[in-house]
């Protein structure tokens, strides 16, 4: 009857193949897929031989060996090792393993190991028989048996160790499994001499058998305690280190060195196994990867567009240099907040559409840079997918088309301007016809009240027509300033007079706040006035009227408050004059504030042309000044117009508008 074997391996294929081979050889085979299962099977069946893998999840082969030997020291345990488990194999011999075999298992080697285990069991069986059947000879033979047992154990250990060492050196010298390894393998003795190498070692580093161990390393010499082989001999422990080997031509090869001790019969380190992995290709690939990343980052940052990558929550995870320079660092912020200054995603957001259908999309919009400059952008989006094809992020590329739009809009907007203005003039003329008819009928009937009412309507309509035509002319033609030295208070008084009646008609209280300054700003005049400054009085008055009428309309449109007020404040300083228009009307959100001075943008719907505030901004810019806007929804608005006392030299030469365009990306800034 054949011996019983417990085969332990976590790989089902190995259990199946070895189980069939062992069964064919006449053994009774029981299998286990883990160390824990093997202990249970061992307790149930008490097999004669245990054949186990060293490396397994959970309870390892070494731990299983110790537990089996603790339960039954007579059980023969043969260890299965992988190519890189030589150190573990030596450890198993120290724990009284019978033998070890390397994967894949050679049938002849397996047969030899099982025969050796059988011989050990047979010898123990005979010894047990002698002990049981010859009790009368125990006293006479006990000393001899004990000595024989000791010699047998010593011979078995020596046989196992010698077999391991012979197998190791034979595998190196005879082109065995070590020649299959893509690394340099060498065995060193305790005298720091190389005694065996694999074929790759010979081909790349030359025939170094008999050479000193340190001679293979660059920068190592006799007595160097950092030499990997020297460290193993001194400590008895394996090491891993980064070293540089010298090939047979003297060229350096960067390697990762693994060293492991091989113990002799006396327990001292007899040999050192050294495996060195060439990492030259790894370093080359790492360098290529680094250069590729740098080139990608350079391409990303140097792109002439605004490039951002966002997640499904529209959070920006990456942005290029130009995006960060013009809009600040958006990392961690929502795209619509960082780019468009909106609290919610933009309507028809192309990034959202790309997340939905996985296709590229485009859109055109106007955004505001952190310096207040408005930028027309053409937005393209593209999906970024993971290894499974799922869309995880979207890349958004926005091209600045401000100058292109300025040139295109100049033509298209002129046509739109003419069409919308003609339509507005037609409406005003129709209303004028009605007013003239009512005036004529009032005169014919002698109805003074009807005449007075018709006259007021006609005057109001003529004022609207005049303003519309002047705005059209101002926009359609590059108008140079007809500047002169003007009195600040006189300009303010004349401007206020043009708006007060309209405010009264709309039920809005108009407040003049022309506080006296501390002098004339250095331009002459008495201490009780606001001084003088250089300006085109007509153009400036038209711009201020636009702002004041806008404030009156904002108050009239506000239905949440009963009392509304517009304050026209004028202040003087040594170098500038400030006109401030304050209202408690509807107010504006951030997006409206940023687009307020854009041509044809109007928050009044069909009631506004979108020309007036654009013209006002243009006039102020021509004077070398600027307009600041402060407003919140429902809280009213404040427009502050700051003008220099003395026109800049560029304005005097008629170059101010062109300079303003160049400084603001080809368009006149608003605020």
PyMOL commands that set and color helices and strands:
alter all, ss='L'
color gray80, all
select helices_A, chain A and resi 12-24+35-45+61-71+86-94+107-133+135-173+177-180+199-205+213-216+228-235+280-302+321-327+335-340+350-357+402-445+448-476+488-505+537-556+590-595+605-607+612-622+649-652+656-663
alter helices_A, ss='H'
color red, helices_A
select strands_A, chain A and resi 4-8+28-32+49-53+76-81+99-102+184-189+194-197+239-246+252-263+269-278+306-310+316-319+361-368+374-385+391-400+484-487+509-514+532-535+565-572+576-583+626-631+637-644
alter strands_A, ss='S'
color yellow, strands_A
deselect
rebuild
show_as cartoon
